[in-house]
Amino acid sequence: MFGTTNCEYFRDENGQVIIYNESHFKVAGIENEHRYFLSTKLTVDIGYSRGMIPAVKRGEQYLDLVDGTMIDYTPGMESAYAIAQIAFINKANFDL
């Protein structure tokens, strides 16, 4: 999926990869909190070197909305935390 290798995906009870077409924040019910996309350098080889973690702050830590774990985050850090495959589409490509 998405040109990655050596990845493990979350799967449902039938073994199918779980794919959301809505924001992690919407799925988690996040409404009135500051939203973060934490950038991290990956320590595992999955076909690219950086990843994004959708998160909200809880005290001094962040709640990773991909897998629900609390993480300690420092800008520029290296990690093996669960990341999201997030794509932003350049509106100019649509020639609207």
N, C-alpha and C positions, 0 to 999 in steps of 0.2 A: 504494500500500500504506500502511495505517495513517494516511491523511490527510496524507501529505507530498507536497511538490512539489519539482521541481528536484533530484531525488536520483539517484545512480548506485548500483546494487546490484551485489553480486558475483554472477556468473553462472557456471553450469557450461558444459561444452563444447557443450551443445545450446542455449545461450542462455537457459536457465531460471534465474530468480532462486533463489539458494541460501537456504533457510530452515532454521534449526535449531530444534528444539523442546526442546533441552537447553541447559544453562548454557554460556556461553563457557568457563568454568573447566573443566567436565567435558570438553568437546570438545577443549580444549588439554592435557588430562591434568594439570592443576594439582591437587595433593593437599595437600601440607603447607607451603603458602606463604600469607602474608597476602594476602587478595584485596581489590581496590579497585574501586569505581565512582567514577571521576573525573568531576566535574561541570565542564562547560565551556560558555562562552557561544559560540555559533556565529557565525562570520564569513561564512557563506554562508546564503542564504535557502532553507530546505527546508520551510517551513510552521510551524516553531516556533523559539524563540530559544535553547534550552538543550539540551545533549546529555549522555549518559552514556557513558563509556569504561570497559569492563571491562578491568582491568589487573592486573599483578603487578610488583613493584619489582625492577629489575635494576641494582644499584649505585646511582647517583644518578638514573637514568632509570627509566621505566616501559615495560613491554612492552604495547602495545595489542593486546588479544586479538581485535580485529575484523579487523585487517589485518596483524598481526605486526610492525609498525614500533616502533622505540624512540622514545619521546617525552620531551621535557622538560616537566614539569608544574608549574604554580604555581596554587594555589587561586584561583579567580575569573578565570582567564585566558580570553582569547578565542582560538579556534582553528578550523581547518578539518580537524582530525584525523578519522579514521574513527570514527563513533560507532555504538552499538547502539540498536536500537529495543526497549527493555525495558519491559514492562508488568507492573505489580504489581496483582493482583486483591485487592480488599478482601474478606476472608473474611466480614465482616458482611453483605455483599450476598447471600450464599448462604443466610443464615438457618439455619445448622447447629445 
